[in-house]
Amino acid sequence: MDQKTIPPEKARQGRRGWHVLAILVVGLALALVAWYAAEWSAPPVTPPAEGTAN
């Protein structure tokens, strides 16, 4: 069986680049949008009145 020699740069599983950074930035932006939507849609929390039992 004839074996081929592959350079280490081509044998790597994945490469780093702008597309990885873009996916991370878009994911962070979507998380921030979801957090803002949850904060905006939640009812305001009011502290209990003085003298009430817990």
C-alpha positions as CSV (number, residue, x, y, z in Angstrom):
1,M,0.0,0.0,0.0
2,D,1.4,3.4,-1.0
3,Q,1.3,5.9,1.8
4,K,1.1,9.6,1.2
5,T,2.9,12.2,3.3
6,I,0.6,15.0,4.2
7,P,2.1,18.3,5.4
8,P,1.1,19.2,9.1
9,E,-0.7,22.4,7.9
10,K,-3.1,20.3,5.8
11,A,-3.5,17.5,8.3
12,R,-5.0,19.7,11.0
13,Q,-8.6,19.2,11.9
14,G,-9.6,22.9,11.8
15,R,-8.1,26.2,11.1
16,R,-8.5,29.4,12.9
17,G,-9.7,32.4,10.9
18,W,-12.2,35.2,10.5
19,H,-15.1,32.8,10.2
20,V,-14.6,31.4,13.7
21,L,-14.4,34.9,15.1
22,A,-17.6,35.9,13.2
23,I,-19.5,32.9,14.6
24,L,-18.4,33.8,18.1
25,V,-19.3,37.5,17.7
26,V,-22.7,36.7,16.2
27,G,-23.4,34.2,19.0
28,L,-22.5,36.8,21.6
29,A,-24.7,39.4,19.9
30,L,-27.7,37.0,19.8
31,A,-27.2,36.2,23.5
32,L,-27.2,39.9,24.3
33,V,-30.4,40.4,22.2
34,A,-32.1,37.6,24.0
35,W,-31.0,38.9,27.4
36,Y,-32.3,42.4,26.6
37,A,-35.6,40.9,25.4
38,A,-36.0,38.9,28.6
39,E,-35.2,42.0,30.8
40,W,-37.6,44.2,28.8
41,S,-40.5,41.8,28.9
42,A,-40.2,40.8,32.6
43,P,-42.5,42.6,35.0
44,P,-40.8,45.0,37.4
45,V,-39.9,43.6,40.8
46,T,-41.1,45.7,43.7
47,P,-39.7,45.2,47.3
48,P,-42.2,44.0,49.9
49,A,-43.9,46.7,51.9
50,E,-42.6,47.5,55.4
51,G,-44.1,45.4,58.2
52,T,-45.3,42.5,56.1
53,A,-44.6,39.0,57.1
54,N,-42.5,36.8,54.8
